[in-house]
Amino acid sequence: MQTKYGFLTLACALGFAGSALAQNQGVTKTELKLATIQDLSGPIAAIGKQARDGMQLRVDEANEQGGINGRKIVLKVEDDGYDPKRAVLAAQKLVNQEKVFAIVGHIGTAANLATFPVMFPKKVINFLPLTAAREMYEPLNPLTYAFIAPYYNQIREAVPEMVKEKKLTKVCTIYQDDEFGEEVLKGTEDGLKDMGMQLTEKASFKRGATDFSSQVAKTKAAGCELVTLGTIIRETIGTIGTAKKMGFNPVFLGSAAAYSELIPKLAGKAMDGLYATMAAQVPYTDDASNKPLAFWATKYKTKFNEDATS
């Protein structure tokens, strides 16, 4: 969900835009205006900043090569702090004042959903949002183009496999109390239902929370052997770190939202043993067969003075 996706998102968007320029907003003879809404100041700012930087690098590359059909690409960036209310304000500015052609790689389930009523009446495209919620696919909408297998499906498929492999009997979940976390909760419940099992315990937390002691204590008291996590970066680290301090060591399973190099990078060996689902193989820059990625990652590090991460 970070630099790599920012790069792929913009690369796809640029190609897509060339065949969709019949839409007038955000398109002139000399300019194609795109935008992204990221968390640059909230709980997932580490992801949002890299997504923004990856997109900007790709825009710069495209403009150096002449843009799209001779049009210079302009990327407008707004910070919503991972807050749906701020996301609406950002979308209103981008759609009604900046008059962008598309919002690309917008991060967060709740934030994306909140902006749809602003975007869609003006025919502004939501392209490759950085969320795997089913609502990005359902109901079918010609203005939304998603690319990650839904969190719900990821967890629903993974839970039975994990239960069988590790011979577990008590499954619980700790999840963010919003649309994103609900997808993990429902996926866990339905995955268990497919096996004739029920959820042992569940505990939720508010978006932006930093203390997970009560949630961990609740699942520990229930004797949970597998805990699915409706968490992203900071919350994953906080939950597992708290559990280990309490002497609670179940199997932890996160969604694609927790499939990030940032987690072990920030928290070290305390995160050893975390499982997470993902819809596609994440490429590594030291893979000798992927020279274009290594070349691009070097450009990213040179420009932003940090490594690109998955």
N, C-alpha and C positions, 0 to 999 in steps of 0.2 A: 504494500500500500504506500510505498514511499517513492524514492527517486525512480526506481525501475518502472513503476506503474505510471508515474508522471510522464516519463519519456514515451512509453507505449501509448498512453492516452492521447498525447498531443500528436504523435506520429499518425495514429489512426484518424484523429479528428481532422488533421490537415488534408489527408487524402480524401476523407468523406466530404469535406467542405467544397472541394472542387466540383463535385457533381450535384451540389445542393444550393447553388448560389442564386436560385430563382427567388429565394427569400430575400426581401430587401433590407430588413433591419440588420445593421452591423456590417453591411457589404456596400462598398463603393467601387468605383473603377480602380482605385489605388490602394484600398485598405480592406482587410478582413478583421473584424473586431471580435475576439474571444474573451472569456473571463473564467476565473476559477474562484471558488470560495473555499478557504482553508481554515483550519484551526492554527493560528500563529501565536496564540497567547493563552491557550487553555490546556486541558489535560492531555491532549494528543498533539501538542504543538511540535514535538520531535518528528512526527510523521508529516504533519502539514507543511512544515518549513521545507522538508526535503522534496515533497511533492511539488510545491511551488518552484523550487530551484530547478528541479528536473524539467519541468515544463518550460521555464524561461530559457534554459539552455537549448532545448529543442526548437523553440521559437527563434532564437538567435541564429541557430544553424540554418533553419529554413529560410530566414530572411537573407542570410548571406548567399543563399543559392537562388535568390530571386523571388522568394515567397510562393504564393499559390496563384498561378495564372497571372503573374505580374503584380499581384496584390501583396502589399506588406502586411504581415500579421502583427496585430497589436494584442497583447495579453494584459487584461485588467485583473488585479488581484484584490480581494477583500478578505478580511479576517472576521470570522464569526465566533471565535473562542469556543467552538463546539457547543454553541447555544442556539437552539432553533429560532428563538426570537430575534437574535442578532442576524441569523441567516436570512430571515425574511427581510429585514432592513437592507442587508447587503444585496439581496436579489432585486428588491425594489429600485435601488440605486442603479444596478447594472442593467436591468431590463428597461426601466422607464427614463433614466437620465443618460446613461452611457449607450443605451440601445445596442447591446451586444447581440451577435448572431447566435452564440451558443455558450452555455456554461459547462465547462469541461472539468472532469475529475473532482467534483464537489465531494468533500469528505463528510461522512456521517449519515446514518440512516434517518434519524429524527430531523436533522437539518435539511436533508434533501426533500423529505416529504413535506416539510413546512413551506418550502419554496415553490412547489409545483403550482399552486393556485396563482402565483405571481407570474411564472414563466409561461405556462401553457396557453393562456388566453392571448398572449402576444406571439405565439408560435416560436418561442425560444427553445432551442434543443437542450436537453439534459444528456450530455454525452459521457459515457463511461464513468459514472459516479464511483467514488471510492467507498462503496458499501456493497455488501452481498445480500441485502434484504430482498425477500420475495417481492416486495412492493415495487422494486425497480423493474420487474417483469410483469407483474399482475396488478390490474388488468393490462392487457396489451395496449400500448400507447405508441403511436408513430413518432412521438417526440422524445422518447426515452430509449437509449441504447446502453444496455448493461453488459458486463463481461465476466463476472465472477459467479460461480455456482453458489446458490443461496446458502446462508448460514444454516437455515433450517435443514436443508438436505444434507449438508456436510455432517452435522451432528447426528441427525437421524440415522445416517448410514454408519457412522463411526462408532456410536455407542454399542450396538449389538456386537460388533467385531471386537471391541475392547473387552466387553463383558465375557465373551466366549474365550478369548485368548488368555485372559488373566483369571478366569473363573471367579468372577465377582458376583456378589449378591445384593449389595446395598449401594444404590446410585443416587447421588444428590446433585444439586446445581447451585452455584452462586452467580448471580446475574445482575447486570445493570437494569434498573427499573425504567426501561423505555422500549421503543420499538426494536432496537437492536438486541437487547437482552432477552426480550420476549421470544425472539426467533430461536435463540439457543435453548430457552426453557421448553418451548413447544417441540423442538427437534429432539430434545432429551426425552420428554414424556412420550412422544410417538415412537421413538426408537425402542423404548422399553415396552410399550404396548405391543409392538410387533413381536416381542419375545414372551408376551404374557406376564410382564413384570410391571411394577409401579414405582414411581419416584418415591424414595425414602424421605427426603427432606429438601426444602428449597429456601434460599435466603437471598434477598435483593438488596441493592444499594443504590443511592441516588447518583445521577451523572455528576462527575467531579469529586466524588467522595475520596478521602485519603485514609480513612480508618476502617478496617475490615475485620476487627476483632470479634464483634458480635456475630457476624455472618460465619466466620470460621468456627467460633465456639459452638454455634448451633449445629453445624454439620458434623463437627467432631463428636458432640454429645449423641448424635444419631448413629454413630458408628459407620459413617460413610466410607466406602472403599474406593469409589470413583466419584470425583466431583467434576462436572462439566462447568466451564467458565464462560460466562457471557461478559468477558472483559477484553480490554484492548492492551495497551502497553503498561501504563502506570498501575492500573488496577490488577493486572496479572501479577506483576512484581509484588504489589502490596499484599495480595491475597496469599500467594505462596509463601512469601517471606513471613507473614504473620502465622501461617499454619506451622511452619518449621520451628518458629519460636515457641509455639504451644505444644510441640512434640507430636503434631498431627501430620501424618505422611501418607495420605491416600494417593491414588493415581489422579493426576490433574489432566484434563482434556479441554483444550481451547479450540476455537474456530479459526478461520483464516485471519481474523482480527488479531489473534495472538501469535500468528506465524510471522515472526519478525526477528531479525538479527539484533534489534535494539534491546530485546529482553535480556539475553545473556550478556550483551555488551554492557548494559547498565547495572545488572544485578549479579553477574558472575555465576559461580558454581551453585549458588542457592537455587538457581532455576533448572539444574540438572534433573532430568526425568520428566519435564513438561512435554506433553504431547499436544500437537495442534494439527488441524486439518488444513488442506490447501487444495485449490482446484487445478493448479498447474505447477510444474516443477520450477523452482526459483533458480535462475542461473547464477553461477558464481564467477567472479572476475578472474580467478586463477585457473579456470577451465581452458586448457590450451586450444580446444576446438572452437572456442567462442571469441575469436580475436576482435570482431567488431564491438562486442560488449566491453572487452577490456580497454579498447581504444577510447570508447565513450566514457567509461568510468574514470580514466585518466584525465580526460578533459574536464569532467565534473570536479574531480579533486583539485585540479589546477585552478579552476574558477572559484570554488567555494571553500577550499582549504579543509575539506573533510571527505571521508570515504562515502561513496554511494552505497546504500544498503537496500536490502530487499523490502 
